[in-house]
């Protein structure tokens, strides 16, 4: 049982911000002994890249940034959901629920406080510490490792969209390597536009020790050998946490010089150079490839929105000017302190009592507001959403993916022979890897044709009604009042909100 001295408290109302101690190093070493509490931390400059010197830092982030990372990182399951989009909700629950179940926040007084820090950190809660069996701890450690690795690489260090390396990555040799499920290679890859090199990334989570990190370093070395002459950085992120301690990250990294990265098939090299660090959504007006990448990254959220019952859908107003969302750090802009959003919503509420819903939607557009479609993911207090333009692009991409599955032999489950049930686990995994790789190869072959199709859908989405995009007779409810229990955030084309009341107390 949980000891009697641990109080049975209700969930906290939390400020949504905390500090994450991060140690940058040149390679795996022994786990620091509580240095995340006692070391002198450098001030994080928020440069969108690696700091000039290794050592301890304590950047501040929000729970919203972490949840966004959780919903977007890892294996792309959407090819399996072409005919059953409602299961997208279940996948999203699986990605965020371990974080809610086992993490808590608590106040800390570090020996050397960093100016501007919040004095709050994440740690394990009593449920994990006293009542969780080892197999559940291992599953939670995997999800924690992947989530915090995505957060560190994208929100902290400015990496572009990550992809699971099992799909083959940017180099053909990687695709050939992953035909064998026994090969152990890194988890993720991405392209850092500012550095102009690939990143190979391995994630570790839980009670991470030096032996675990050395295994991850070996996986990175194997991937680095396959990348060969291409410029890349190897990045090993250890999301270390154990009962009684703060969550902290070790980021071990190494640079490998070489040729510049390959541009996507058939793309304009000048267009490709226009992309900047971090978020594809910042460049959707400049790059068709960024639009394809952003639509793929949000396909899980699109399927969840597309399949949600009408009663669970609503639209929320955000400024239509994407450039107005100046991010303080990370990928998202918190809306509760965004003066422009607050003022424009207040103006819209003032007009609402005198205006019918249909006219009000047109009215808020004339006021410079857009309304993003959102829904709560059942089983969580997470709300996801997106703009009309991105929704329309995702819809067209989904149609093209369906066409790939229908015309490519062997991709559909109903095309598999009955003897598949008799295959060994390793053989079945090899078959699944092959199917996913073939699907991705077909997607990449279609890229030149997809560029104008998605661009047209994206532009047409700006003037489409939600009822037309959803193919439903009624428009979702326009929510101008908001929910005081929600902490909202937005990117140029997406929306995310979390409950203020969902992080349980960590410990007394």
C-alpha positions as CSV (number, residue, x, y, z in Angstrom):
1,X,0.0,0.0,0.0
2,X,1.0,3.6,-0.3
3,X,2.2,4.7,3.1
4,X,-0.3,6.4,5.4
5,X,1.8,9.6,5.6
6,X,1.1,10.3,1.9
7,X,-2.0,12.4,2.0
8,X,-5.0,11.5,-0.2
9,X,-5.2,14.8,-2.0
10,X,-7.3,16.0,-5.0
11,X,-5.6,16.9,-8.2
12,X,-3.7,20.1,-8.1
13,X,-4.5,23.3,-9.9
14,X,-1.2,23.9,-11.5
15,X,0.6,26.8,-13.2
16,X,1.5,24.6,-16.2
17,X,5.1,25.7,-16.2
18,X,8.2,23.9,-14.8
19,X,11.9,23.7,-15.2
20,X,13.6,20.7,-16.8
21,X,17.2,20.2,-15.8
22,X,19.2,19.2,-18.9
23,X,22.9,18.0,-19.0
24,X,24.7,18.3,-22.3
25,X,27.7,15.9,-22.7
26,X,30.0,14.5,-25.5
27,X,29.1,10.9,-24.7
28,X,27.6,8.5,-22.1
29,X,28.9,8.7,-18.6
30,X,27.7,7.7,-15.1
31,X,24.4,9.1,-14.0
32,X,24.9,12.4,-12.1
33,X,24.4,12.1,-8.4
34,X,21.7,14.6,-7.7
35,X,23.6,17.3,-9.6
36,X,20.3,18.3,-11.2
37,X,19.5,19.8,-7.7
38,X,22.9,21.0,-6.6
39,X,24.8,22.0,-9.8
40,X,25.1,25.6,-11.0
41,X,22.9,25.7,-14.1
42,X,23.6,28.0,-17.0
43,X,20.8,30.3,-18.3
44,X,19.1,28.8,-21.4
45,X,19.4,31.2,-24.3
46,X,16.6,29.6,-26.4
47,X,18.8,29.6,-29.5
48,X,17.0,26.8,-31.3
49,X,20.2,24.8,-31.5
50,X,22.8,23.2,-29.3
51,X,24.4,25.4,-26.6
52,X,28.0,26.6,-27.2
53,X,29.2,24.7,-24.2
54,X,28.2,21.5,-22.5
55,X,27.0,21.5,-18.9
56,X,23.8,21.9,-16.9
57,X,20.9,24.1,-18.0
58,X,17.3,24.4,-16.7
59,X,15.0,25.6,-19.5
60,X,11.4,26.3,-18.6
61,X,8.6,24.6,-20.5
62,X,4.8,24.0,-20.2
63,X,2.8,20.8,-19.8
64,X,1.2,21.8,-23.2
65,X,4.6,21.5,-24.9
66,X,5.1,18.1,-23.4
67,X,1.7,16.8,-24.4
68,X,2.1,18.1,-27.9
69,X,5.4,16.1,-28.1
70,X,3.6,13.0,-26.8
71,X,0.9,13.2,-29.4
72,X,3.3,13.6,-32.4
73,X,6.3,11.3,-31.7
74,X,6.9,7.8,-32.7
75,X,5.7,5.2,-35.2
76,X,3.2,6.4,-37.7
77,X,0.1,4.3,-37.1
78,X,-2.2,6.2,-39.5
79,X,-1.7,3.7,-42.4
80,X,-3.4,1.1,-40.3
81,X,-6.4,3.4,-39.5
82,X,-7.5,4.2,-43.1
83,X,-10.8,2.3,-42.6
84,X,-11.2,2.8,-38.9
85,X,-10.3,6.4,-38.0
86,X,-12.1,6.2,-34.7
87,X,-9.2,4.2,-33.3
88,X,-7.1,7.3,-33.7
89,X,-8.6,8.4,-30.3
90,X,-7.3,5.2,-28.7
91,X,-3.8,5.8,-30.0
92,X,-3.8,9.3,-28.7
93,X,-5.0,8.1,-25.3
94,X,-2.1,5.5,-25.3
95,X,0.4,8.3,-25.9
96,X,-0.6,10.7,-23.2
97,X,-2.2,8.6,-20.4
98,X,1.1,7.2,-19.0
99,X,2.3,10.8,-18.5
100,X,-0.9,11.7,-16.6
101,X,-0.9,8.5,-14.7
102,X,2.6,8.6,-13.3
103,X,4.0,12.1,-13.4
104,X,3.5,14.9,-10.8
105,X,4.9,18.3,-10.2
106,X,6.4,19.6,-7.0
107,X,8.2,22.8,-5.8
108,X,12.0,22.8,-5.5
109,X,14.6,25.2,-4.1
110,X,17.8,24.5,-6.1
111,X,21.1,25.5,-4.5
112,X,21.8,27.8,-7.5
113,X,18.5,29.1,-8.9
114,X,18.4,30.3,-12.5
115,X,16.9,33.8,-13.1
116,X,13.4,33.4,-14.4
117,X,13.0,29.8,-13.4
118,X,9.6,28.6,-12.0
119,X,10.9,26.6,-9.1
120,X,8.7,23.6,-10.0
121,X,9.9,20.3,-11.5
122,X,8.4,17.0,-12.7
123,X,8.8,13.8,-10.7
124,X,7.1,10.5,-10.2
125,X,3.9,10.4,-8.1
126,X,3.1,7.9,-5.3
127,X,1.1,5.6,-7.6
128,X,4.2,4.9,-9.6
129,X,6.5,4.8,-6.6
130,X,4.5,2.4,-4.5
131,X,1.9,0.6,-6.6
132,X,3.0,0.1,-10.2
133,X,4.3,-3.3,-11.4
134,X,7.6,-3.5,-13.3
135,X,6.0,-4.3,-16.7
136,X,3.9,-1.1,-16.5
137,X,6.9,0.9,-15.4
138,X,8.8,-0.3,-18.5
139,X,5.9,0.7,-20.8
140,X,5.7,4.1,-19.1
141,X,9.5,4.5,-19.3
142,X,9.3,4.0,-23.1
143,X,6.6,6.6,-23.5
144,X,8.4,9.1,-21.2
145,X,11.7,8.6,-23.1
146,X,10.1,9.2,-26.5
147,X,8.1,12.2,-25.4
148,X,10.9,14.0,-23.6
149,X,13.3,13.2,-26.5
150,X,10.8,14.8,-29.0
151,X,10.4,17.8,-26.6
152,X,14.1,18.3,-26.3
153,X,14.9,17.9,-30.0
154,X,12.0,20.0,-31.3
155,X,10.9,22.5,-28.7
156,X,14.3,23.0,-27.2
157,X,16.8,22.5,-30.0
158,X,14.9,23.5,-33.1
159,X,14.9,20.3,-35.0
160,X,12.3,19.9,-37.7
161,X,9.7,17.2,-37.8
162,X,10.9,13.8,-36.5
163,X,10.1,10.5,-38.1
164,X,10.5,6.9,-36.9
165,X,13.6,5.4,-38.5
166,X,12.0,2.1,-39.2
167,X,10.4,3.7,-42.3
168,X,13.8,4.0,-43.9
169,X,14.8,7.5,-43.3
170,X,16.4,9.8,-45.9
171,X,19.0,7.4,-47.2
172,X,18.1,4.3,-49.2
173,X,20.6,2.2,-47.2
174,X,18.5,2.7,-44.1
175,X,15.4,1.3,-45.8
176,X,17.3,-1.8,-46.7
177,X,18.7,-2.2,-43.2
178,X,15.2,-2.1,-41.6
179,X,14.0,-5.0,-43.7
180,X,15.5,-7.1,-40.8
181,X,13.7,-6.5,-37.6
182,X,16.6,-8.0,-35.6
183,X,18.7,-4.9,-36.5
184,X,18.9,-2.4,-33.7
185,X,19.2,1.1,-34.9
186,X,18.1,4.5,-33.4
187,X,14.5,5.5,-32.9
188,X,14.2,8.7,-34.8
189,X,15.7,10.9,-37.5
190,X,15.1,14.5,-38.5
191,X,16.7,17.3,-40.4
192,X,17.9,20.4,-38.6
193,X,17.7,23.2,-41.2
194,X,19.9,25.7,-39.4
195,X,22.7,23.1,-39.0
196,X,21.9,21.7,-42.5
197,X,22.4,18.1,-41.4
198,X,20.5,15.0,-40.4
199,X,20.0,14.1,-36.8
200,X,20.0,10.4,-35.7
201,X,18.2,10.2,-32.3
202,X,17.9,7.5,-29.7
203,X,15.5,7.8,-26.8
204,X,15.8,6.2,-23.3
205,X,13.5,6.7,-20.4
206,X,13.0,5.6,-16.8
207,X,15.8,4.9,-14.3
208,X,18.4,5.4,-17.0
209,X,21.9,4.2,-16.1
210,X,25.2,4.3,-18.0
211,X,24.8,0.7,-19.3
212,X,21.5,1.7,-20.9
213,X,23.0,4.8,-22.4
214,X,26.0,2.8,-23.8
215,X,23.5,0.5,-25.6
216,X,21.9,3.6,-27.1
217,X,25.2,5.0,-28.1
218,X,26.0,1.7,-29.9
219,X,22.6,1.9,-31.7
220,X,23.5,5.4,-32.9
221,X,27.0,4.3,-34.0
222,X,25.3,1.6,-36.2
223,X,23.0,4.2,-37.7
224,X,25.9,6.6,-38.2
225,X,27.8,3.9,-40.2
226,X,24.8,3.5,-42.6
227,X,24.5,7.3,-43.1
228,X,28.1,7.2,-44.1
229,X,29.2,10.3,-45.9
230,X,26.2,12.5,-45.1
231,X,26.6,15.2,-42.5
232,X,24.8,14.3,-39.4
233,X,24.6,14.6,-35.6
234,X,24.0,11.7,-33.3
235,X,21.8,12.6,-30.3
236,X,21.2,10.3,-27.3
237,X,18.5,11.6,-24.9
238,X,18.1,9.9,-21.5
239,X,14.9,11.0,-19.7
240,X,16.0,9.9,-16.2
241,X,13.6,9.8,-13.2
242,X,13.2,7.5,-10.2
243,X,11.1,7.7,-7.1
244,X,12.1,10.7,-4.9
245,X,14.0,12.5,-7.6
246,X,13.3,15.2,-10.2
247,X,13.0,14.3,-13.9
248,X,16.1,15.4,-15.7
249,X,17.6,14.9,-19.2
250,X,21.1,13.9,-20.3
251,X,21.8,14.7,-23.9
252,X,24.9,13.1,-25.3
253,X,25.8,14.1,-28.8
254,X,28.5,13.9,-31.5
255,X,29.0,15.6,-34.9
256,X,29.9,13.7,-38.1
257,X,30.9,15.9,-41.1
258,X,30.0,15.1,-44.6
259,X,27.8,15.9,-47.6
260,X,24.7,18.1,-47.2
261,X,21.3,16.3,-46.8
262,X,19.3,15.1,-49.8
263,X,16.4,17.3,-50.8
264,X,13.0,15.6,-51.0
265,X,12.4,14.0,-54.4
266,X,11.8,16.5,-57.2
267,X,11.7,19.5,-54.8
268,X,13.1,22.9,-55.7
269,X,16.4,23.3,-53.8
270,X,15.8,27.1,-53.5
271,X,12.4,26.4,-51.9
272,X,13.9,23.8,-49.6
273,X,16.5,26.3,-48.4
274,X,13.7,28.7,-47.2
275,X,12.8,26.4,-44.4
276,X,13.9,27.5,-41.0
277,X,14.3,25.7,-37.7
278,X,11.6,24.0,-35.6
279,X,8.1,24.0,-37.0
280,X,7.0,23.1,-40.5
281,X,3.8,25.2,-40.0
282,X,5.9,28.3,-40.0
283,X,6.6,27.7,-43.7
284,X,3.4,26.4,-45.2
285,X,3.1,29.5,-47.4
286,X,6.6,29.0,-48.8
287,X,7.0,25.3,-49.3
288,X,4.8,22.5,-50.7
289,X,7.1,19.9,-49.0
290,X,6.5,21.7,-45.6
291,X,2.8,21.4,-46.3
292,X,3.0,17.7,-47.0
293,X,5.1,17.2,-43.9
294,X,2.8,19.1,-41.6
295,X,-0.3,17.3,-42.9
296,X,1.5,13.9,-42.3
297,X,2.5,15.0,-38.8
298,X,-1.1,16.0,-37.9
299,X,-2.8,13.0,-39.6
300,X,-3.6,11.3,-36.3
301,X,-5.3,14.5,-35.0
302,X,-7.1,14.8,-38.3
303,X,-8.5,11.3,-38.0
304,X,-9.6,12.0,-34.4
305,X,-11.4,15.1,-35.5
306,X,-12.9,13.6,-38.6
307,X,-14.4,10.7,-36.6
308,X,-15.6,12.5,-33.5
309,X,-19.4,12.7,-32.9
310,X,-20.9,16.1,-33.8
311,X,-21.8,16.7,-30.2
312,X,-18.1,16.6,-29.2
313,X,-16.9,19.1,-31.8
314,X,-16.6,22.8,-31.3
315,X,-14.7,25.7,-32.9
316,X,-12.6,28.2,-30.9
317,X,-11.5,31.7,-32.2
318,X,-7.8,32.5,-32.7
319,X,-6.2,35.4,-34.5
320,X,-6.1,34.6,-38.3
321,X,-2.7,36.3,-38.5
322,X,-0.3,33.5,-38.0
323,X,2.6,35.8,-37.5
324,X,0.9,37.2,-34.4
325,X,1.7,34.1,-32.4
326,X,5.2,34.9,-31.3
327,X,6.4,31.9,-29.4
328,X,8.4,32.6,-26.3
329,X,9.9,29.2,-26.5
330,X,9.1,25.8,-28.0
331,X,6.4,25.2,-30.6
332,X,3.3,26.6,-29.0
333,X,2.0,30.0,-28.0
334,X,0.0,29.9,-24.7
335,X,-3.2,31.9,-25.2
336,X,-4.2,32.9,-21.7
337,X,-1.6,35.7,-21.7
338,X,-1.8,36.6,-25.3
339,X,-3.2,40.1,-25.3
340,X,-4.2,40.1,-29.0
341,X,-6.2,36.9,-28.6
342,X,-7.9,38.1,-25.4
343,X,-8.9,41.4,-27.0
344,X,-10.2,40.0,-30.2
345,X,-12.2,37.3,-28.3
346,X,-13.7,40.0,-26.1
347,X,-14.8,42.0,-29.2
348,X,-16.4,38.9,-30.6
349,X,-18.3,38.2,-27.4
350,X,-19.6,41.7,-27.4
351,X,-21.1,41.2,-30.9
352,X,-22.4,37.7,-30.2
353,X,-25.7,38.6,-28.3
354,X,-26.9,40.5,-31.3
355,X,-25.9,38.1,-34.1
356,X,-27.0,34.7,-35.3
357,X,-24.4,31.9,-35.4
358,X,-24.0,31.8,-39.2
359,X,-23.6,35.6,-39.4
360,X,-21.3,35.5,-36.4
361,X,-18.9,33.2,-38.1
362,X,-18.6,35.6,-41.0
363,X,-18.3,38.4,-38.6
364,X,-15.4,37.1,-36.7
365,X,-13.5,36.5,-39.9
366,X,-14.0,40.2,-40.7
367,X,-12.6,41.0,-37.3
368,X,-9.5,39.1,-38.1
369,X,-10.3,35.8,-36.3
370,X,-10.3,32.3,-37.5
371,X,-12.1,29.4,-35.8
372,X,-10.2,26.2,-35.3
373,X,-12.0,22.9,-35.1
374,X,-11.4,21.1,-31.8
375,X,-12.5,18.1,-29.7
376,X,-11.6,16.5,-26.4
377,X,-9.8,13.2,-26.8
378,X,-12.1,10.8,-24.9
379,X,-10.4,9.3,-21.8
380,X,-8.2,12.4,-21.4
381,X,-8.5,16.1,-20.6
382,X,-6.5,16.9,-23.8
383,X,-8.2,18.9,-26.6
384,X,-6.7,18.9,-30.1
385,X,-7.6,21.0,-33.1
386,X,-6.6,22.5,-36.3
387,X,-7.4,25.2,-38.9
388,X,-9.6,24.8,-41.9
389,X,-6.7,25.1,-44.3
390,X,-4.7,22.3,-42.6
391,X,-7.8,20.1,-42.2
392,X,-8.5,20.4,-45.9
393,X,-4.9,19.4,-46.7
394,X,-5.0,16.5,-44.3
395,X,-8.3,15.4,-45.9
396,X,-6.8,15.3,-49.4
397,X,-3.7,13.5,-48.1
398,X,-5.9,10.9,-46.4
399,X,-7.7,10.3,-49.7
400,X,-4.4,9.8,-51.5
401,X,-3.2,7.4,-48.8
402,X,-6.4,5.4,-49.2
403,X,-5.8,5.1,-52.9
404,X,-2.2,3.8,-52.3
405,X,-3.6,1.1,-50.0
406,X,-6.2,0.1,-52.4
407,X,-3.9,-0.2,-55.4
408,X,-0.8,-1.7,-53.7
409,X,-1.0,-5.5,-53.3
410,X,-0.3,-6.9,-49.9
411,X,-1.0,-3.7,-47.9
412,X,-4.5,-4.5,-46.7
413,X,-5.1,-7.1,-44.0
414,X,-7.7,-8.8,-46.1
415,X,-5.0,-9.5,-48.8
416,X,-2.9,-11.5,-46.3
417,X,-3.0,-15.3,-46.6
418,X,-4.5,-17.2,-43.8
419,X,-1.2,-18.8,-42.9
420,X,0.0,-15.5,-41.5
421,X,-1.5,-16.6,-38.2
422,X,1.1,-19.4,-38.1
423,X,4.1,-17.1,-38.5
424,X,6.5,-16.5,-35.7
425,X,6.5,-13.2,-33.9
426,X,9.7,-12.2,-35.6
427,X,8.3,-13.1,-39.0
428,X,5.1,-11.2,-38.4
429,X,7.1,-8.1,-37.3
430,X,9.2,-8.4,-40.4
431,X,6.1,-8.5,-42.5
432,X,4.7,-5.4,-40.7
433,X,7.9,-3.5,-41.2
434,X,7.9,-4.4,-44.9
435,X,4.3,-3.3,-45.3
436,X,5.0,0.1,-43.6
437,X,8.2,0.6,-45.7
438,X,6.3,-0.1,-48.9
439,X,3.5,2.2,-48.0
440,X,6.0,5.0,-47.2
441,X,7.9,4.4,-50.5
442,X,4.6,4.7,-52.3
443,X,3.9,8.0,-50.5
444,X,7.3,9.4,-51.5
445,X,6.9,8.4,-55.1
446,X,3.6,10.3,-55.1
447,X,5.2,13.5,-53.7
448,X,5.6,15.4,-57.0
449,X,1.9,14.8,-57.8
450,X,0.8,15.6,-54.2
451,X,2.4,19.0,-54.1
452,X,-0.2,20.9,-56.3
453,X,-3.1,18.8,-54.9
454,X,-2.4,19.6,-51.3
455,X,-1.6,23.2,-52.1
456,X,-5.0,23.6,-53.8
457,X,-6.8,21.9,-50.9
458,X,-5.0,24.1,-48.4
459,X,-5.9,27.3,-50.2
460,X,-9.5,26.3,-50.8
461,X,-9.9,25.4,-47.1
462,X,-9.5,29.0,-46.1
463,X,-12.9,29.9,-47.6
464,X,-14.7,26.6,-46.8
465,X,-17.4,26.2,-44.2
466,X,-16.8,23.5,-41.5
467,X,-20.0,21.8,-42.5
468,X,-18.6,21.3,-46.0
469,X,-15.2,20.1,-44.8
470,X,-16.8,17.7,-42.3
471,X,-19.6,16.7,-44.8
472,X,-22.2,17.2,-42.2
473,X,-25.3,19.4,-42.3
474,X,-24.6,21.5,-39.2
475,X,-21.7,23.7,-38.3
476,X,-19.9,22.8,-35.0
477,X,-20.8,25.1,-32.1
478,X,-18.7,28.3,-32.1
479,X,-17.4,28.7,-28.5
480,X,-16.8,32.3,-27.6
481,X,-17.1,31.9,-23.8
482,X,-14.2,29.5,-23.4
483,X,-13.6,27.2,-20.5
484,X,-11.8,28.6,-17.5
485,X,-10.6,25.1,-16.6
486,X,-8.6,24.9,-19.8
487,X,-5.1,26.2,-20.6
488,X,-5.0,26.8,-24.4
489,X,-2.1,27.0,-26.8
490,X,-1.8,27.4,-30.6
491,X,0.7,27.0,-33.4
492,X,0.1,28.6,-36.8
493,X,-2.3,25.8,-37.8
494,X,-3.0,23.7,-34.7
495,X,-4.7,24.0,-31.3
496,X,-4.0,22.2,-28.1
497,X,-5.5,22.7,-24.6
498,X,-5.1,20.8,-21.3
499,X,-7.1,20.9,-18.1
500,X,-5.6,23.0,-15.3
501,X,-6.5,20.3,-12.8
502,X,-5.0,17.2,-14.1
503,X,-1.5,16.8,-12.6
504,X,-1.8,14.9,-9.4
505,X,0.4,15.9,-6.4
506,X,3.8,14.2,-6.7
507,X,4.4,13.5,-3.0
508,X,4.1,15.3,0.3
